[in-house]
C-alpha cells in the first residue's frame, strides 16, 4: 500500500505528464465525509467564537503598528513595524478565511460587519472573495471551472506566459525570484477586473470567470469605495508623509501576500486537474512546525479544510489522522520544504487532456470499499 501511495503521489508531482484525471477514478467529498464523519466529535463542527479574540489581537497589532509608524523617527522601528503589520494582515487573511466559512460565527450580519475591515485592510472586497473562493473554488476544486487553477497548454498566450514566469513558480521561472510570492495580490486584481467585464469576457490571465450579477457588481464596487475611503483616511492619518504610508500599506500587503502564498502554492498547484472535484486528489496538505500551525490557524491542513470548510480548525489534525487511516493511497500530506521543491520543478503549463495517451489506464489504487 505504501508503495502504491508513493507511486500515486509521484504521478501527482508531474502534472505535465499526468494531465487530467478521469471522473471514474475520483470520489466526491460526500464519499470521504461519509467514511470519517462518524468518527469526529460534535464539538468539531461548532463555531469557535474565541477566534474573535485572535481577530481582535491582530487588529490591535495593526493599529499599534500604524501609531508607531506615524510617530517614530527611527528607520529600524519603522521597517520592523511594517513587517509586523504585514504578518498580522496575513493572520487576518487566515482568520477571515475561517470566518467566511462559518467556522467562527454563523450570524450573517455580524460576519458582514467583521469581514469588511478584515478583508479591507488587505484591499480585498469581501463579496469578490466570497464569489471566487467560497462559491466557486470550493465546489470546483482543481477542475476546469476553478478560479484558482493553473493554466492549460491550450490557454497559453503571451500574457499568460509572462504572468506564469512572474507569479507562478515553475522550472521556467528565472532565478527563482521572490516576486512569485506577490501572486495573491495579482490574483485579486485580475478577478476584480474580470468581475467588471460584461458577460463571459475576461482577461486571458483569468482561468475561469464565474457569473457576476449586476447587483453583485454594485456590491463589490461599493466595498471598493469604502476601502478607498479608508486608504484616504490613512493617508491623512500619516499626515501625507509618503514613506510612512508606503510602509503602512503597500509593504504590509506584499508581506501578507508572501506569507499566504507560501501555503497557497502548495495547496493545489502540486495536484492534477480533475474532471470533477475530488478534495483528496485535488488538494495537498503540508507539514510545518507546530508553532506556525498555531500562529496561522492550522492553514497547512488544506485537504482537511476542503472536506470540512466550516469545521473548527483545531480539529484538522484529527481529520488528517483519519484520512491517513482510511484513504492512505489518496491522501497527500508532505513536508513543506519538499512541497516547495516540487513546485519549482513543475512544467510551465499543464498538458492537454486529449493529448495524453493511456490517460484512462493510470494506475490509481482505489480505497477499499
C-alpha positions as YAML, in Angstrom:
chain: A
units: angstrom
residues:
- id: 1
  name: UNK
  ca: [0.00, 0.00, 0.00]
- id: 2
  name: UNK
  ca: [2.79, 2.42, 0.89]
- id: 3
  name: UNK
  ca: [4.48, 1.73, -2.45]
- id: 4
  name: UNK
  ca: [1.20, 2.35, -4.28]
- id: 5
  name: UNK
  ca: [0.72, 5.61, -2.42]
- id: 6
  name: UNK
  ca: [4.24, 6.74, -3.32]
- id: 7
  name: UNK
  ca: [3.59, 5.85, -6.98]
- id: 8
  name: UNK
  ca: [0.37, 7.85, -7.00]
- id: 9
  name: UNK
  ca: [1.86, 10.92, -5.38]
- id: 10
  name: UNK
  ca: [4.79, 10.67, -7.73]
- id: 11
  name: UNK
  ca: [2.30, 10.95, -10.58]
- id: 12
  name: UNK
  ca: [0.69, 13.95, -8.92]
- id: 13
  name: UNK
  ca: [4.03, 15.69, -8.81]
- id: 14
  name: UNK
  ca: [4.39, 15.76, -12.60]
- id: 15
  name: UNK
  ca: [1.27, 17.48, -13.83]
- id: 16
  name: UNK
  ca: [2.54, 17.80, -17.38]
- id: 17
  name: UNK
  ca: [2.85, 14.03, -17.69]
- id: 18
  name: UNK
  ca: [-0.40, 13.31, -15.91]
- id: 19
  name: UNK
  ca: [-2.91, 15.66, -17.50]
- id: 20
  name: UNK
  ca: [-6.49, 15.40, -16.32]
- id: 21
  name: UNK
  ca: [-7.69, 12.62, -14.01]
- id: 22
  name: UNK
  ca: [-10.85, 10.98, -15.39]
- id: 23
  name: UNK
  ca: [-14.06, 11.07, -13.38]
- id: 24
  name: UNK
  ca: [-14.23, 7.32, -12.78]
- id: 25
  name: UNK
  ca: [-11.01, 7.49, -10.72]
- id: 26
  name: UNK
  ca: [-12.33, 10.27, -8.48]
- id: 27
  name: UNK
  ca: [-14.50, 10.44, -5.39]
- id: 28
  name: UNK
  ca: [-16.83, 13.19, -4.26]
- id: 29
  name: UNK
  ca: [-16.41, 14.96, -0.93]
- id: 30
  name: UNK
  ca: [-19.56, 13.24, 0.35]
- id: 31
  name: UNK
  ca: [-17.95, 9.81, -0.07]
- id: 32
  name: UNK
  ca: [-14.99, 10.78, 2.11]
- id: 33
  name: UNK
  ca: [-17.23, 12.54, 4.63]
- id: 34
  name: UNK
  ca: [-19.48, 9.50, 4.97]
- id: 35
  name: UNK
  ca: [-16.43, 7.41, 5.91]
- id: 36
  name: UNK
  ca: [-14.92, 9.68, 8.58]
- id: 37
  name: UNK
  ca: [-17.71, 11.97, 9.84]
- id: 38
  name: UNK
  ca: [-18.98, 9.37, 12.37]
- id: 39
  name: UNK
  ca: [-15.50, 9.30, 13.97]
- id: 40
  name: UNK
  ca: [-15.42, 13.04, 14.67]
- id: 41
  name: UNK
  ca: [-16.80, 14.70, 17.82]
- id: 42
  name: UNK
  ca: [-19.81, 17.01, 17.55]
- id: 43
  name: UNK
  ca: [-17.94, 19.96, 19.01]
- id: 44
  name: UNK
  ca: [-15.63, 19.95, 15.97]
- id: 45
  name: UNK
  ca: [-18.49, 21.40, 13.92]
- id: 46
  name: UNK
  ca: [-19.48, 24.14, 16.32]
- id: 47
  name: UNK
  ca: [-18.38, 27.73, 15.58]
- id: 48
  name: UNK
  ca: [-15.33, 28.90, 17.54]
- id: 49
  name: UNK
  ca: [-16.21, 32.41, 18.78]
- id: 50
  name: UNK
  ca: [-12.96, 32.52, 20.76]
- id: 51
  name: UNK
  ca: [-11.34, 33.24, 17.40]
- id: 52
  name: UNK
  ca: [-12.83, 36.72, 17.76]
- id: 53
  name: UNK
  ca: [-10.14, 37.34, 20.38]
- id: 54
  name: UNK
  ca: [-7.47, 36.34, 17.86]
- id: 55
  name: UNK
  ca: [-9.01, 38.68, 15.30]
- id: 56
  name: UNK
  ca: [-9.08, 41.49, 17.88]
- id: 57
  name: UNK
  ca: [-5.44, 40.84, 18.79]
- id: 58
  name: UNK
  ca: [-4.29, 41.10, 15.17]
- id: 59
  name: UNK
  ca: [-6.33, 44.29, 14.66]
- id: 60
  name: UNK
  ca: [-4.71, 45.80, 17.77]
- id: 61
  name: UNK
  ca: [-1.25, 44.86, 16.45]
- id: 62
  name: UNK
  ca: [-2.00, 46.52, 13.10]
- id: 63
  name: UNK
  ca: [-3.33, 49.66, 14.81]
- id: 64
  name: UNK
  ca: [-0.33, 49.82, 17.15]
- id: 65
  name: UNK
  ca: [1.94, 49.46, 14.12]
- id: 66
  name: UNK
  ca: [0.22, 52.41, 12.46]
- id: 67
  name: UNK
  ca: [0.77, 54.60, 15.52]
- id: 68
  name: UNK
  ca: [4.43, 53.60, 15.69]
- id: 69
  name: UNK
  ca: [4.89, 54.36, 12.00]
- id: 70
  name: UNK
  ca: [3.30, 57.77, 12.40]
- id: 71
  name: UNK
  ca: [5.42, 58.82, 15.38]
- id: 72
  name: UNK
  ca: [8.80, 57.12, 15.02]
- id: 73
  name: UNK
  ca: [11.91, 58.76, 13.62]
- id: 74
  name: UNK
  ca: [13.95, 55.54, 13.78]
- id: 75
  name: UNK
  ca: [14.22, 53.68, 10.47]
- id: 76
  name: UNK
  ca: [14.59, 50.27, 12.13]
- id: 77
  name: UNK
  ca: [11.41, 50.82, 14.18]
- id: 78
  name: UNK
  ca: [9.55, 51.87, 11.02]
- id: 79
  name: UNK
  ca: [10.68, 48.85, 8.99]
- id: 80
  name: UNK
  ca: [10.08, 46.45, 11.90]
- id: 81
  name: UNK
  ca: [6.58, 47.86, 12.39]
- id: 82
  name: UNK
  ca: [5.84, 47.47, 8.69]
- id: 83
  name: UNK
  ca: [6.86, 43.80, 8.70]
- id: 84
  name: UNK
  ca: [4.84, 43.07, 11.84]
- id: 85
  name: UNK
  ca: [1.78, 44.79, 10.34]
- id: 86
  name: UNK
  ca: [2.20, 42.64, 7.22]
- id: 87
  name: UNK
  ca: [2.33, 39.41, 9.19]
- id: 88
  name: UNK
  ca: [-0.75, 40.40, 11.22]
- id: 89
  name: UNK
  ca: [-2.58, 41.15, 7.99]
- id: 90
  name: UNK
  ca: [-1.68, 37.63, 6.78]
- id: 91
  name: UNK
  ca: [-3.08, 36.24, 10.03]
- id: 92
  name: UNK
  ca: [-6.26, 38.23, 9.36]
- id: 93
  name: UNK
  ca: [-6.43, 36.57, 5.92]
- id: 94
  name: UNK
  ca: [-6.38, 33.14, 7.59]
- id: 95
  name: UNK
  ca: [-8.90, 34.18, 10.24]
- id: 96
  name: UNK
  ca: [-11.12, 35.94, 7.70]
- id: 97
  name: UNK
  ca: [-10.97, 32.79, 5.58]
- id: 98
  name: UNK
  ca: [-12.34, 30.77, 8.51]
- id: 99
  name: UNK
  ca: [-14.89, 33.46, 9.31]
- id: 100
  name: UNK
  ca: [-16.23, 33.36, 5.74]
- id: 101
  name: UNK
  ca: [-16.78, 29.59, 6.10]
- id: 102
  name: UNK
  ca: [-18.84, 30.00, 9.32]
- id: 103
  name: UNK
  ca: [-16.10, 28.42, 11.44]
- id: 104
  name: UNK
  ca: [-16.09, 31.45, 13.77]
- id: 105
  name: UNK
  ca: [-19.63, 32.85, 13.65]
- id: 106
  name: UNK
  ca: [-22.83, 31.89, 11.87]
- id: 107
  name: UNK
  ca: [-24.66, 35.17, 12.34]
- id: 108
  name: UNK
  ca: [-24.69, 36.69, 8.84]
- id: 109
  name: UNK
  ca: [-24.94, 40.32, 9.99]
- id: 110
  name: UNK
  ca: [-22.07, 40.01, 12.47]
- id: 111
  name: UNK
  ca: [-19.96, 38.29, 9.81]
- id: 112
  name: UNK
  ca: [-20.55, 41.10, 7.31]
- id: 113
  name: UNK
  ca: [-19.55, 43.72, 9.88]
- id: 114
  name: UNK
  ca: [-16.28, 41.88, 10.56]
- id: 115
  name: UNK
  ca: [-15.40, 40.83, 7.02]
- id: 116
  name: UNK
  ca: [-15.17, 44.32, 5.54]
- id: 117
  name: UNK
  ca: [-12.38, 45.54, 7.87]
- id: 118
  name: UNK
  ca: [-10.61, 42.13, 7.87]
- id: 119
  name: UNK
  ca: [-10.54, 41.81, 4.08]
- id: 120
  name: UNK
  ca: [-10.50, 45.57, 3.53]
- id: 121
  name: UNK
  ca: [-7.17, 46.04, 5.32]
- id: 122
  name: UNK
  ca: [-5.79, 43.63, 2.72]
- id: 123
  name: UNK
  ca: [-7.51, 45.62, -0.07]
- id: 124
  name: UNK
  ca: [-9.87, 42.74, -0.89]
- id: 125
  name: UNK
  ca: [-13.63, 43.33, -1.43]
- id: 126
  name: UNK
  ca: [-15.26, 40.60, 0.73]
- id: 127
  name: UNK
  ca: [-18.06, 39.94, -1.79]
- id: 128
  name: UNK
  ca: [-15.48, 39.27, -4.52]
- id: 129
  name: UNK
  ca: [-13.61, 36.88, -2.21]
- id: 130
  name: UNK
  ca: [-16.81, 35.02, -1.33]
- id: 131
  name: UNK
  ca: [-17.75, 34.65, -5.01]
- id: 132
  name: UNK
  ca: [-14.41, 33.34, -6.28]
- id: 133
  name: UNK
  ca: [-13.39, 31.34, -3.22]
- id: 134
  name: UNK
  ca: [-16.41, 30.05, -1.31]
- id: 135
  name: UNK
  ca: [-18.88, 29.77, -4.18]
- id: 136
  name: UNK
  ca: [-16.51, 28.72, -6.96]
- id: 137
  name: UNK
  ca: [-13.16, 27.38, -5.82]
- id: 138
  name: UNK
  ca: [-14.53, 25.05, -3.14]
- id: 139
  name: UNK
  ca: [-17.15, 23.17, -5.19]
- id: 140
  name: UNK
  ca: [-14.91, 23.15, -8.30]
- id: 141
  name: UNK
  ca: [-11.50, 22.41, -6.75]
- id: 142
  name: UNK
  ca: [-8.89, 21.79, -9.48]
- id: 143
  name: UNK
  ca: [-11.45, 21.34, -12.23]
- id: 144
  name: UNK
  ca: [-11.60, 23.42, -15.41]
- id: 145
  name: UNK
  ca: [-14.16, 25.65, -13.66]
- id: 146
  name: UNK
  ca: [-11.85, 26.52, -10.77]
- id: 147
  name: UNK
  ca: [-10.84, 30.19, -10.40]
- id: 148
  name: UNK
  ca: [-7.63, 29.09, -8.62]
- id: 149
  name: UNK
  ca: [-6.28, 26.51, -11.05]
- id: 150
  name: UNK
  ca: [-3.13, 26.72, -13.17]
- id: 151
  name: UNK
  ca: [-3.12, 27.32, -16.94]
- id: 152
  name: UNK
  ca: [-3.53, 24.60, -19.57]
- id: 153
  name: UNK
  ca: [-1.33, 24.43, -22.66]
- id: 154
  name: UNK
  ca: [-4.27, 25.41, -24.92]
- id: 155
  name: UNK
  ca: [-4.62, 28.63, -22.89]
- id: 156
  name: UNK
  ca: [-1.06, 29.76, -23.49]
- id: 157
  name: UNK
  ca: [-0.84, 33.38, -24.60]
- id: 158
  name: UNK
  ca: [1.94, 35.91, -24.36]
- id: 159
  name: UNK
  ca: [0.19, 37.43, -21.32]
- id: 160
  name: UNK
  ca: [-0.14, 34.02, -19.61]
- id: 161
  name: UNK
  ca: [3.47, 33.17, -20.33]
- id: 162
  name: UNK
  ca: [4.68, 36.45, -18.81]
- id: 163
  name: UNK
  ca: [2.31, 36.06, -15.86]
- id: 164
  name: UNK
  ca: [3.50, 32.49, -15.26]
- id: 165
  name: UNK
  ca: [7.14, 33.49, -15.19]
- id: 166
  name: UNK
  ca: [6.48, 36.42, -12.88]
- id: 167
  name: UNK
  ca: [3.93, 34.98, -10.46]
- id: 168
  name: UNK
  ca: [3.89, 31.16, -10.76]
- id: 169
  name: UNK
  ca: [6.86, 29.12, -9.52]
- id: 170
  name: UNK
  ca: [7.87, 26.60, -12.18]
- id: 171
  name: UNK
  ca: [11.02, 25.36, -13.89]
- id: 172
  name: UNK
  ca: [11.00, 28.25, -16.39]
- id: 173
  name: UNK
  ca: [10.61, 30.99, -13.79]
- id: 174
  name: UNK
  ca: [14.02, 32.71, -13.91]
- id: 175
  name: UNK
  ca: [16.28, 32.79, -10.84]
- id: 176
  name: UNK
  ca: [13.53, 31.58, -8.50]
- id: 177
  name: UNK
  ca: [12.72, 35.22, -7.81]
- id: 178
  name: UNK
  ca: [10.54, 36.24, -4.84]
- id: 179
  name: UNK
  ca: [8.01, 38.12, -7.00]
- id: 180
  name: UNK
  ca: [6.01, 34.87, -7.21]
- id: 181
  name: UNK
  ca: [5.03, 35.48, -3.58]
- id: 182
  name: UNK
  ca: [3.02, 38.53, -4.68]
- id: 183
  name: UNK
  ca: [0.62, 36.29, -6.62]
- id: 184
  name: UNK
  ca: [-2.14, 36.77, -4.03]
- id: 185
  name: UNK
  ca: [-2.30, 40.48, -4.95]
- id: 186
  name: UNK
  ca: [-2.45, 39.90, -8.70]
- id: 187
  name: UNK
  ca: [-4.99, 37.09, -8.15]
- id: 188
  name: UNK
  ca: [-7.41, 39.56, -6.56]
- id: 189
  name: UNK
  ca: [-6.70, 42.29, -9.12]
- id: 190
  name: UNK
  ca: [-7.27, 40.08, -12.16]
- id: 191
  name: UNK
  ca: [-10.53, 38.66, -10.78]
- id: 192
  name: UNK
  ca: [-11.71, 42.16, -9.87]
- id: 193
  name: UNK
  ca: [-11.10, 43.25, -13.47]
- id: 194
  name: UNK
  ca: [-12.93, 40.14, -14.74]
- id: 195
  name: UNK
  ca: [-15.89, 40.91, -12.45]
- id: 196
  name: UNK
  ca: [-16.27, 44.35, -14.04]
- id: 197
  name: UNK
  ca: [-16.27, 42.97, -17.59]
- id: 198
  name: UNK
  ca: [-19.68, 42.15, -19.03]
- id: 199
  name: UNK
  ca: [-20.89, 38.70, -19.98]
- id: 200
  name: UNK
  ca: [-18.25, 35.98, -20.22]
- id: 201
  name: UNK
  ca: [-15.48, 38.37, -21.21]
- id: 202
  name: UNK
  ca: [-12.34, 38.15, -19.05]
- id: 203
  name: UNK
  ca: [-8.59, 38.80, -19.21]
- id: 204
  name: UNK
  ca: [-6.64, 35.84, -20.60]
- id: 205
  name: UNK
  ca: [-4.74, 35.59, -17.30]
- id: 206
  name: UNK
  ca: [-8.00, 34.62, -15.56]
- id: 207
  name: UNK
  ca: [-8.50, 30.85, -15.72]
- id: 208
  name: UNK
  ca: [-12.25, 30.83, -15.11]
- id: 209
  name: UNK
  ca: [-14.82, 33.56, -14.55]
- id: 210
  name: UNK
  ca: [-17.96, 32.79, -12.52]
- id: 211
  name: UNK
  ca: [-21.16, 34.68, -13.21]
- id: 212
  name: UNK
  ca: [-21.47, 38.14, -11.66]
- id: 213
  name: UNK
  ca: [-24.93, 39.67, -11.44]
- id: 214
  name: UNK
  ca: [-25.39, 43.44, -11.73]
- id: 215
  name: UNK
  ca: [-26.30, 43.55, -8.04]
- id: 216
  name: UNK
  ca: [-23.10, 41.72, -7.10]
- id: 217
  name: UNK
  ca: [-21.00, 44.07, -9.23]
- id: 218
  name: UNK
  ca: [-22.58, 47.05, -7.48]
- id: 219
  name: UNK
  ca: [-21.88, 45.48, -4.10]
- id: 220
  name: UNK
  ca: [-18.23, 44.86, -5.00]
- id: 221
  name: UNK
  ca: [-17.83, 48.44, -6.23]
- id: 222
  name: UNK
  ca: [-19.43, 49.79, -3.04]
- id: 223
  name: UNK
  ca: [-16.95, 47.79, -0.96]
- id: 224
  name: UNK
  ca: [-14.06, 49.07, -3.10]
- id: 225
  name: UNK
  ca: [-15.30, 52.64, -2.50]
- id: 226
  name: UNK
  ca: [-15.23, 52.05, 1.27]
- id: 227
  name: UNK
  ca: [-11.72, 50.58, 1.03]
- id: 228
  name: UNK
  ca: [-10.57, 53.64, -0.96]
- id: 229
  name: UNK
  ca: [-12.05, 55.98, 1.66]
- id: 230
  name: UNK
  ca: [-10.21, 54.07, 4.40]
- id: 231
  name: UNK
  ca: [-6.98, 54.48, 2.44]
- id: 232
  name: UNK
  ca: [-7.57, 58.21, 2.11]
- id: 233
  name: UNK
  ca: [-8.16, 58.36, 5.87]
- id: 234
  name: UNK
  ca: [-4.87, 56.52, 6.44]
- id: 235
  name: UNK
  ca: [-3.05, 58.95, 4.16]
- id: 236
  name: UNK
  ca: [-4.23, 61.84, 6.33]
- id: 237
  name: UNK
  ca: [-3.50, 59.82, 9.49]
- id: 238
  name: UNK
  ca: [0.13, 59.69, 8.34]
- id: 239
  name: UNK
  ca: [-0.03, 63.44, 7.67]
- id: 240
  name: UNK
  ca: [0.62, 62.92, 3.97]
- id: 241
  name: UNK
  ca: [4.17, 61.61, 4.55]
- id: 242
  name: UNK
  ca: [4.55, 59.26, 1.62]
- id: 243
  name: UNK
  ca: [7.20, 56.94, 3.06]
- id: 244
  name: UNK
  ca: [5.15, 56.34, 6.20]
- id: 245
  name: UNK
  ca: [2.10, 55.47, 4.09]
- id: 246
  name: UNK
  ca: [4.20, 53.13, 1.89]
- id: 247
  name: UNK
  ca: [5.46, 51.29, 4.97]
- id: 248
  name: UNK
  ca: [1.92, 51.16, 6.37]
- id: 249
  name: UNK
  ca: [0.03, 49.87, 3.32]
- id: 250
  name: UNK
  ca: [1.94, 48.66, 0.20]
- id: 251
  name: UNK
  ca: [4.78, 46.94, 2.09]
- id: 252
  name: UNK
  ca: [2.47, 45.07, 4.53]
- id: 253
  name: UNK
  ca: [0.29, 43.99, 1.60]
- id: 254
  name: UNK
  ca: [3.37, 42.46, -0.05]
- id: 255
  name: UNK
  ca: [4.34, 40.77, 3.23]
- id: 256
  name: UNK
  ca: [0.82, 39.39, 3.77]
- id: 257
  name: UNK
  ca: [0.73, 38.05, 0.21]
- id: 258
  name: UNK
  ca: [4.13, 36.38, 0.72]
- id: 259
  name: UNK
  ca: [3.04, 34.64, 3.92]
- id: 260
  name: UNK
  ca: [-0.24, 33.47, 2.38]
- id: 261
  name: UNK
  ca: [1.33, 32.25, -0.87]
- id: 262
  name: UNK
  ca: [3.91, 30.09, 0.88]
- id: 263
  name: UNK
  ca: [0.91, 27.92, 1.78]
- id: 264
  name: UNK
  ca: [-1.39, 28.54, -1.19]
- id: 265
  name: UNK
  ca: [1.09, 27.43, -3.86]
- id: 266
  name: UNK
  ca: [1.33, 24.02, -2.17]
- id: 267
  name: UNK
  ca: [-2.45, 23.63, -1.69]
- id: 268
  name: UNK
  ca: [-3.40, 22.78, -5.29]
- id: 269
  name: UNK
  ca: [-0.52, 23.52, -7.68]
- id: 270
  name: UNK
  ca: [1.05, 20.12, -7.00]
- id: 271
  name: UNK
  ca: [-2.17, 18.35, -7.96]
- id: 272
  name: UNK
  ca: [-3.61, 17.41, -11.36]
- id: 273
  name: UNK
  ca: [-6.71, 18.83, -12.96]
- id: 274
  name: UNK
  ca: [-9.73, 16.60, -12.44]
- id: 275
  name: UNK
  ca: [-12.87, 16.02, -14.47]
- id: 276
  name: UNK
  ca: [-14.84, 16.55, -11.27]
- id: 277
  name: UNK
  ca: [-13.88, 17.88, -7.86]
- id: 278
  name: UNK
  ca: [-12.12, 15.38, -5.58]
- id: 279
  name: UNK
  ca: [-10.81, 17.08, -2.41]
- id: 280
  name: UNK
  ca: [-8.13, 14.44, -1.77]
- id: 281
  name: UNK
  ca: [-6.79, 14.13, -5.31]
- id: 282
  name: UNK
  ca: [-7.07, 17.87, -5.97]
- id: 283
  name: UNK
  ca: [-5.54, 19.14, -2.72]
- id: 284
  name: UNK
  ca: [-2.29, 18.74, -0.76]
- id: 285
  name: UNK
  ca: [-1.64, 19.37, 2.93]
- id: 286
  name: UNK
  ca: [1.85, 20.26, 4.15]
- id: 287
  name: UNK
  ca: [3.78, 19.66, 7.35]
- id: 288
  name: UNK
  ca: [5.07, 22.82, 9.06]
- id: 289
  name: UNK
  ca: [6.39, 23.39, 12.60]
- id: 290
  name: UNK
  ca: [3.65, 23.30, 15.25]
- id: 291
  name: UNK
  ca: [4.31, 26.93, 16.12]
- id: 292
  name: UNK
  ca: [3.26, 28.00, 12.61]
- id: 293
  name: UNK
  ca: [0.16, 25.81, 12.77]
- id: 294
  name: UNK
  ca: [-0.80, 27.61, 15.98]
- id: 295
  name: UNK
  ca: [0.06, 31.02, 14.58]
- id: 296
  name: UNK
  ca: [-1.68, 30.51, 11.23]
- id: 297
  name: UNK
  ca: [-4.75, 28.65, 12.43]
- id: 298
  name: UNK
  ca: [-3.81, 25.22, 11.00]
- id: 299
  name: UNK
  ca: [-3.94, 26.56, 7.45]
- id: 300
  name: UNK
  ca: [-1.40, 23.89, 6.45]
- id: 301
  name: UNK
  ca: [-4.16, 21.25, 6.77]
- id: 302
  name: UNK
  ca: [-5.75, 22.25, 3.48]
- id: 303
  name: UNK
  ca: [-7.20, 18.92, 2.35]
- id: 304
  name: UNK
  ca: [-8.95, 18.72, 5.70]
- id: 305
  name: UNK
  ca: [-10.36, 22.20, 5.18]
- id: 306
  name: UNK
  ca: [-11.77, 21.27, 1.77]
- id: 307
  name: UNK
  ca: [-13.59, 18.33, 3.29]
- id: 308
  name: UNK
  ca: [-14.95, 20.31, 6.25]
- id: 309
  name: UNK
  ca: [-14.69, 24.04, 5.48]
- id: 310
  name: UNK
  ca: [-16.89, 25.05, 8.41]
- id: 311
  name: UNK
  ca: [-15.03, 22.92, 10.97]
- id: 312
  name: UNK
  ca: [-13.15, 24.37, 13.93]
- id: 313
  name: UNK
  ca: [-9.55, 24.29, 12.59]
- id: 314
  name: UNK
  ca: [-8.30, 22.87, 15.91]
- id: 315
  name: UNK
  ca: [-9.70, 19.50, 14.79]
- id: 316
  name: UNK
  ca: [-7.92, 19.34, 11.43]
- id: 317
  name: UNK
  ca: [-5.05, 17.21, 12.83]
- id: 318
  name: UNK
  ca: [-7.64, 14.62, 13.89]
- id: 319
  name: UNK
  ca: [-9.14, 14.63, 10.38]
- id: 320
  name: UNK
  ca: [-5.62, 14.20, 9.00]
- id: 321
  name: UNK
  ca: [-5.08, 11.10, 11.12]
- id: 322
  name: UNK
  ca: [-8.39, 9.60, 9.99]
- id: 323
  name: UNK
  ca: [-7.63, 10.29, 6.32]
- id: 324
  name: UNK
  ca: [-4.26, 8.58, 6.65]
- id: 325
  name: UNK
  ca: [-6.03, 5.56, 8.13]
- id: 326
  name: UNK
  ca: [-8.98, 5.42, 5.74]
- id: 327
  name: UNK
  ca: [-7.51, 6.71, 2.44]
- id: 328
  name: UNK
  ca: [-3.72, 6.33, 2.62]
- id: 329
  name: UNK
  ca: [-3.36, 5.89, -1.15]
- id: 330
  name: UNK
  ca: [-5.26, 9.11, -1.93]
- id: 331
  name: UNK
  ca: [-4.35, 11.48, 0.89]
- id: 332
  name: UNK
  ca: [-1.23, 13.64, 0.45]
- id: 333
  name: UNK
  ca: [0.49, 15.45, 3.33]
- id: 334
  name: UNK
  ca: [4.18, 16.13, 2.80]
- id: 335
  name: UNK
  ca: [6.88, 18.31, 4.42]
- id: 336
  name: UNK
  ca: [6.67, 21.94, 3.36]
- id: 337
  name: UNK
  ca: [10.27, 22.03, 2.07]
- id: 338
  name: UNK
  ca: [9.62, 19.03, -0.18]
- id: 339
  name: UNK
  ca: [6.38, 20.56, -1.48]
- id: 340
  name: UNK
  ca: [8.15, 23.83, -2.24]
- id: 341
  name: UNK
  ca: [10.95, 21.97, -4.08]
- id: 342
  name: UNK
  ca: [8.41, 20.15, -6.24]
- id: 343
  name: UNK
  ca: [6.57, 23.38, -7.04]
- id: 344
  name: UNK
  ca: [9.72, 24.81, -8.67]
- id: 345
  name: UNK
  ca: [10.32, 21.58, -10.64]
- id: 346
  name: UNK
  ca: [6.96, 21.70, -12.43]
- id: 347
  name: UNK
  ca: [6.22, 22.40, -16.07]
- id: 348
  name: UNK
  ca: [5.02, 25.85, -17.06]
- id: 349
  name: UNK
  ca: [1.66, 24.72, -18.47]
- id: 350
  name: UNK
  ca: [-0.49, 21.61, -17.99]
- id: 351
  name: UNK
  ca: [-0.57, 19.19, -20.92]
- id: 352
  name: UNK
  ca: [-3.83, 18.87, -22.81]
- id: 353
  name: UNK
  ca: [-6.15, 16.12, -21.52]
- id: 354
  name: UNK
  ca: [-6.88, 14.82, -25.04]
- id: 355
  name: UNK
  ca: [-3.15, 14.55, -25.82]
- id: 356
  name: UNK
  ca: [-2.42, 12.09, -23.04]
- id: 357
  name: UNK
  ca: [-2.25, 8.54, -24.42]
- id: 358
  name: UNK
  ca: [-3.35, 5.97, -21.90]
- id: 359
  name: UNK
  ca: [-4.84, 8.52, -19.54]
- id: 360
  name: UNK
  ca: [-7.64, 6.13, -18.66]
- id: 361
  name: UNK
  ca: [-5.17, 3.43, -17.68]
- id: 362
  name: UNK
  ca: [-3.47, 5.44, -14.94]
- id: 363
  name: UNK
  ca: [-2.55, 3.17, -12.05]
- id: 364
  name: UNK
  ca: [-4.63, 4.82, -9.37]
- id: 365
  name: UNK
  ca: [-5.18, 2.44, -6.47]
- id: 366
  name: UNK
  ca: [-8.71, 2.80, -5.13]
- id: 367
  name: UNK
  ca: [-9.64, 2.79, -1.46]
- id: 368
  name: UNK
  ca: [-11.15, -0.37, -0.08]
- id: 369
  name: UNK
  ca: [-14.92, -0.23, -0.14]
...
